[in-house]
Amino acid sequence: MRALPLLALLPLLAACARAPSPILADEPLSPVQAACRDEARNAQSVDGFARQMNMNNVNNRDRVAHDMRVAELRSYRDCLRRNGLAAPGGVESPRPAQ
């Protein structure tokens, strides 16, 4: 019987919870950044990894998807560097959660 009053308070506590903060939109890309993004997505190294993709093998799919992201980011940063722009982000590239 003691749990009943506590269970009745749970909806009230849930109603007091704060809404999550809105996700901020990314800054729009400059024309050079957009061109580098397109170049990186079509890079030969990214295409080479895409050919290794086996959708029926989960381990292969995860590994190749990671390799494709790394190759695309590397191509993007190389393009920005060639055009005299600073790479986005901080000291270290974000890594996927494991």
N, C-alpha and C positions, 0 to 999 in steps of 0.2 A: 504494500500500500504506500510505502514511502516513495517509491519510484514514480508513482502516478503524478504527483504535483511537479516533480522535476521534468517529466516528459511533457507536461503542459507548458512549461516555460521554454522549451526548445524552439517552437515557432516564433515566440517573441524575440528570442535572441537572434534567430536567423533574420528576422525583419530589421534588426538594428545593424546588420552587417553592411559594410560599405561596398559600393559597386566597384569593380576593378577599374583602374585608371585606363583611359583610352590609349590605344596603340598609336604612337606618333607615326605619321607618314614619312617615308624616306624623302630626302631632298631630291628635287628633280635633277636629272642628269644633264650636264652640258652637252653640246653637240659632239665634242671630242670624246667625252666619256661614253655617250651612246654609240658612237662609231666603234670605240674600243670594245664595248660590251658585245656588239654584233660580231666583231672580228674574233673575239674570244670564244663565242658560242660556235662559230664555224671553224675553229682552229683544227689543224690536222691532228694534233695530239688528242684532242677531245674526241674526234671522229674515230681515231684508232682504238680508244678505249670503248667507245660505243659498239664497235664491231665485236668486242669480246663478251658482250652482255648475253647472258643466258637467263631468260626470265623464269625458267623452270627450276633454277638452282638459287635458293635464297642467299647462300653465302657468296656465290659469284656475283649476284645482282647487287648486294650491299657493297662488296669490295669494289666492283667496277663503278658503281655510282659515286663512291667516295673518290676514286681515282679521277673520274671525269670532273668532279667539282674542283679538285686540286689543280688539274690541268687547265681548266677554264679560268680559275683565279690567277694562276701563273701567267697565262696568256694575256689576261686583262691588265695585270700589273705591268707586264713587259711593254704592252702597247702604250699605257699611260706614261711610262718612263721614256719611251721613244719620243713621245709628244711633249715632254717637259712638264708633265703634271705629277703632283704628289699622289701616292696611292691612298685610298681611303682606309680608315681603321686606325688602330693604335700600334703598339709595339709588336704584337703577335696576332696572326690571323686567327679568327674564331674557328674552333674545331667542333665537329658534331659531338653531341653527348653520347657517351657509351655506356 
